[in-house]
Amino acid sequence: MSRLRVEPRVTESAIAQYLVPVVAIALTLLSGSILFSFLGKTPSAVLYTFLIEP
């Protein structure tokens, strides 16, 4: 049975450097939308209230 080894990269991935923040923001908006819809609120109205209205 072979063991899995985790080794650090020598150089950083250029694609990951730009893709990771975009994916993090998308997952945050998605999970927030799911949470607010479970609470009975319209996700777009809640996001508008938090981000645009102030």
C-alpha positions as CSV (number, residue, x, y, z in Angstrom):
1,M,0.0,0.0,0.0
2,S,1.5,3.3,-1.1
3,R,1.5,6.3,1.2
4,L,0.3,9.7,0.0
5,R,3.0,12.4,0.5
6,V,2.3,16.1,0.4
7,E,5.2,18.2,-0.9
8,P,5.3,22.0,-1.2
9,R,5.5,23.4,-4.7
10,V,8.7,25.0,-5.9
11,T,6.8,27.8,-7.8
12,E,3.3,29.1,-7.3
13,S,0.6,28.3,-9.9
14,A,-0.3,31.5,-11.8
15,I,-3.8,30.2,-12.5
16,A,-4.5,29.3,-8.9
17,Q,-3.3,32.7,-7.8
18,Y,-6.2,34.3,-9.7
19,L,-8.7,31.5,-9.5
20,V,-8.7,30.9,-5.7
21,P,-10.1,34.3,-4.7
22,V,-12.8,34.2,-7.4
23,V,-13.9,30.7,-6.3
24,A,-13.9,31.8,-2.6
25,I,-16.2,34.8,-3.4
26,A,-18.5,32.6,-5.5
27,L,-18.8,30.0,-2.8
28,T,-19.5,32.7,-0.2
29,L,-22.3,34.2,-2.2
30,L,-23.7,30.8,-3.0
31,S,-23.7,29.7,0.7
32,G,-25.1,33.0,1.8
33,S,-27.9,32.8,-0.8
34,I,-28.8,29.3,0.4
35,L,-28.8,30.4,4.0
36,F,-31.0,33.4,3.4
37,S,-33.5,31.4,1.3
38,F,-33.8,28.9,4.2
39,L,-34.6,31.9,6.4
40,G,-37.4,32.9,4.0
41,K,-35.7,36.0,2.6
42,T,-35.0,36.7,-1.1
43,P,-31.3,36.3,-1.5
44,S,-31.0,39.1,-4.1
45,A,-32.9,41.6,-1.8
46,V,-30.6,40.7,1.1
47,L,-27.4,41.1,-1.0
48,Y,-28.8,44.4,-2.3
49,T,-29.4,45.6,1.3
50,F,-25.9,44.6,2.5
51,L,-23.8,45.6,-0.6
52,I,-25.6,48.4,-2.4
53,E,-28.0,50.2,0.0
54,P,-25.5,51.5,2.6
